[in-house]
């Protein structure tokens, strides 16, 4: 996906199910994650519907987080930061499983 496509989705408030953000521009990564959270989750329900995992996280923890039904909202947001979980070849099947879920996840 290009930056223009992402900007268009944000402008139209048509947020997808799964995003992976990578690259050296950490400011832009943080900005777009925060924009997606702002669009999907009203401020008063963010604490119920947003999970943030950093570095050491297991697939089980992510699966548990995405399987929780959203409270007072249509969507949940699960953010995975600085994790090497999706970098190994053996994780490809788990990644494929995640991409089929109805969620938004960032790495």
WOQUI-V302675 format. One record per residue. PHI is phi in whole degrees, 0 to 359 (* if undefined). PSI is psi in radians with two decimals (999 if undefined). D_CENTER is the distance of its C-alpha to the mean C-alpha in whole Angstrom. Layout:
PHI/PSI/D_CENTER  PHI/PSI/D_CENTER
This chain:
*/2.42/15  271/2.87/17  298/-0.64/16  296/-0.68/19  295/-0.73/17  298/-0.79/14  299/-0.70/16  296/-0.76/18  299/-0.74/15  295/-0.77/14  298/-0.70/18  275/-0.03/18  58/0.64/15  250/1.31/14  277/2.32/10  284/-3.01/10  268/-0.54/8  214/2.25/6  227/2.47/6  239/2.11/7  253/2.21/9  221/2.87/12  125/3.01/16  282/-0.27/18  275/1.31/17  297/-0.52/15  300/-0.80/16  293/-0.67/15  301/-0.87/11  298/-0.74/12  301/-0.87/13  290/-0.61/11  299/-0.82/8  296/-0.64/10  295/-0.75/12  296/-0.76/9  298/-0.76/9  299/-0.72/13  288/-0.74/13  280/-0.58/11  236/2.04/13  301/2.61/16  304/-0.62/17  286/-0.15/19  241/0.08/16  299/-0.70/14  295/-0.45/15  278/-0.51/15  239/0.23/12  229/2.12/9  245/2.36/9  237/2.15/9  245/2.39/10  236/2.41/12  54/-1.65/14  278/1.87/16  216/2.58/14  253/2.80/15  299/-0.61/14  299/-0.75/16  297/-0.74/14  292/-0.78/10  301/-0.74/12  298/-0.75/14  294/-0.74/11  282/-0.30/10  275/-0.18/14  285/2.26/14  291/2.39/15  297/2.48/14  258/2.14/17  58/0.50/19  204/2.83/16  276/-0.40/15  226/2.83/11  242/2.70/9  235/2.26/6  239/2.13/5  250/2.24/5  241/2.01/7  249/2.46/9  52/0.69/13  254/2.48/13  265/0.15/15  302/-0.66/14  265/0.12/13  267/-0.35/16  274/2.59/19  297/-0.61/21  292/-0.26/21  274/-0.04/17  302/-0.76/17  296/-0.70/18  296/-0.69/15  299/-0.78/13  300/-0.69/15  297/-0.75/14  296/-0.69/11  293/-0.32/11  273/-0.20/13  281/2.83/12  266/1.46/11  203/2.96/7  238/2.19/4  224/2.50/2  234/2.49/3  225/999/7
